[in-house]
Amino acid sequence: MDEELNRIISEAKQGSKDAFATLVHRFKNQVYRYAYGMLGDRMEAEDASQEVFIKCYYSLSRLENEFSFVSWLTRIVSNVCLDRLKKRQRENEVAQETAGEGEAQERHMSNDLKITIEEAMRQLTPEHREIMILHDVQGYRYEEIATQLGIPLGTVKSRLNAARLAFRIEMKRGEA
């Protein structure tokens, strides 16, 4: 991490709103891309990005080491997205319980017929989606992902392999 960024983070931790605004400006696209990749919806990704920076603002003073800022921020994005996905899952379960059986089948058939890369990504588990976004979309190395997610290097590699396999299966389903 460069010294300028380290200085900006330190100033933001001490309460400088200008320094925090600089951090938001510097990381907003990265946060948005990650959230969009996880959530698959532009509006929800924008909302999630705002939530991430609000959480970041209120907890930045507790960040112990400026050098771990990027990993810390990535973890916040991940947690916000995973929470939103869990909420969406609960809402979908409730909606399916209340919807007629024919409507649920029609929605399912519609999804099967119109599968795209985004649809295939949405079918993956949040853990698989997260690992593919970090590695294949954002270009993080295995070691960086392990640090950011707090998981062993071997888990990163096996999870990425499983994610790619599941993605290929979902794409083939879309072709059928």
GUKE-113726 format. One record per residue (C-alpha): x, y, z. Coordinates in steps of 0.5 Angstrom, whole numbers, plus 500, padded with zeros to 3 digits. Layout:
BEGIN
+-----+-----+-----+
|   u |   v |   w |
+-----+-----+-----+
|   X |   Y |   Z |
...
+-----+-----+-----+
//
This chain:
BEGIN
+-----+-----+-----+
|   u |   v |   w |
+-----+-----+-----+
| 500 | 500 | 500 |
| 503 | 507 | 498 |
| 504 | 512 | 504 |
| 499 | 517 | 501 |
| 494 | 512 | 502 |
| 496 | 510 | 509 |
| 496 | 518 | 511 |
| 489 | 518 | 508 |
| 487 | 512 | 512 |
| 490 | 515 | 519 |
| 487 | 522 | 518 |
| 480 | 519 | 516 |
| 481 | 514 | 523 |
| 482 | 521 | 527 |
| 475 | 524 | 524 |
| 477 | 528 | 518 |
| 471 | 528 | 513 |
| 475 | 530 | 507 |
| 480 | 524 | 508 |
| 474 | 519 | 509 |
| 471 | 522 | 502 |
| 478 | 521 | 499 |
| 477 | 514 | 501 |
| 470 | 513 | 498 |
| 472 | 516 | 492 |
| 478 | 512 | 491 |
| 474 | 505 | 493 |
| 467 | 506 | 491 |
| 468 | 503 | 484 |
| 471 | 497 | 487 |
| 466 | 496 | 492 |
| 460 | 497 | 487 |
| 463 | 492 | 482 |
| 464 | 487 | 488 |
| 457 | 488 | 491 |
| 454 | 488 | 484 |
| 458 | 481 | 482 |
| 455 | 478 | 489 |
| 448 | 481 | 488 |
| 447 | 481 | 481 |
| 442 | 487 | 481 |
| 445 | 494 | 480 |
| 440 | 498 | 485 |
| 441 | 493 | 490 |
| 449 | 494 | 489 |
| 449 | 501 | 490 |
| 445 | 501 | 496 |
| 450 | 495 | 499 |
| 455 | 500 | 497 |
| 452 | 506 | 501 |
| 451 | 501 | 507 |
| 458 | 499 | 506 |
| 461 | 506 | 507 |
| 456 | 508 | 512 |
| 459 | 502 | 516 |
| 466 | 503 | 514 |
| 465 | 510 | 517 |
| 462 | 508 | 524 |
| 468 | 503 | 525 |
| 474 | 506 | 522 |
| 476 | 508 | 529 |
| 477 | 501 | 531 |
| 481 | 499 | 525 |
| 488 | 497 | 528 |
| 493 | 497 | 522 |
| 492 | 502 | 516 |
| 496 | 497 | 512 |
| 490 | 492 | 513 |
| 485 | 497 | 510 |
| 483 | 494 | 504 |
| 482 | 487 | 507 |
| 478 | 490 | 512 |
| 474 | 494 | 507 |
| 473 | 487 | 503 |
| 470 | 484 | 509 |
| 465 | 489 | 510 |
| 463 | 488 | 503 |
| 463 | 481 | 503 |
| 459 | 481 | 510 |
| 454 | 486 | 507 |
| 452 | 482 | 501 |
| 452 | 476 | 504 |
| 447 | 479 | 509 |
| 443 | 481 | 503 |
| 443 | 475 | 500 |
| 440 | 471 | 506 |
| 435 | 476 | 507 |
| 433 | 475 | 499 |
| 433 | 468 | 500 |
| 428 | 468 | 506 |
| 424 | 473 | 502 |
| 424 | 468 | 496 |
| 422 | 463 | 501 |
| 416 | 467 | 504 |
| 414 | 469 | 497 |
| 414 | 462 | 494 |
| 410 | 459 | 500 |
| 404 | 464 | 498 |
| 405 | 464 | 491 |
| 401 | 459 | 487 |
| 404 | 453 | 485 |
| 403 | 454 | 477 |
| 407 | 461 | 478 |
| 413 | 458 | 482 |
| 414 | 453 | 476 |
| 413 | 459 | 471 |
| 418 | 463 | 474 |
| 423 | 457 | 474 |
| 422 | 455 | 467 |
| 423 | 462 | 465 |
| 430 | 462 | 469 |
| 432 | 456 | 466 |
| 430 | 458 | 459 |
| 434 | 465 | 459 |
| 440 | 463 | 463 |
| 446 | 468 | 462 |
| 452 | 469 | 465 |
| 449 | 473 | 471 |
| 444 | 468 | 472 |
| 449 | 462 | 472 |
| 453 | 467 | 478 |
| 447 | 468 | 482 |
| 446 | 460 | 482 |
| 452 | 459 | 485 |
| 453 | 459 | 493 |
| 455 | 466 | 496 |
| 462 | 463 | 498 |
| 463 | 460 | 491 |
| 460 | 467 | 488 |
| 465 | 471 | 492 |
| 471 | 467 | 491 |
| 470 | 467 | 483 |
| 469 | 475 | 484 |
| 475 | 476 | 488 |
| 480 | 472 | 483 |
| 477 | 472 | 476 |
| 473 | 479 | 476 |
| 477 | 483 | 481 |
| 484 | 479 | 480 |
| 486 | 478 | 487 |
| 491 | 473 | 488 |
| 490 | 466 | 492 |
| 494 | 469 | 498 |
| 490 | 476 | 498 |
| 484 | 472 | 498 |
| 486 | 468 | 504 |
| 488 | 474 | 508 |
| 482 | 478 | 506 |
| 477 | 472 | 507 |
| 481 | 469 | 513 |
| 481 | 462 | 510 |
| 487 | 457 | 509 |
| 490 | 458 | 502 |
| 488 | 451 | 500 |
| 481 | 453 | 502 |
| 481 | 458 | 497 |
| 484 | 454 | 491 |
| 479 | 448 | 493 |
| 473 | 453 | 493 |
| 475 | 457 | 487 |
| 476 | 450 | 483 |
| 469 | 448 | 486 |
| 466 | 455 | 484 |
| 468 | 454 | 477 |
| 466 | 447 | 476 |
| 459 | 449 | 479 |
| 459 | 455 | 474 |
| 460 | 451 | 468 |
| 455 | 446 | 470 |
| 450 | 452 | 471 |
| 452 | 455 | 464 |
| 451 | 448 | 461 |
| 444 | 448 | 464 |
| 443 | 454 | 460 |
| 445 | 451 | 453 |
| 440 | 446 | 454 |
+-----+-----+-----+
//
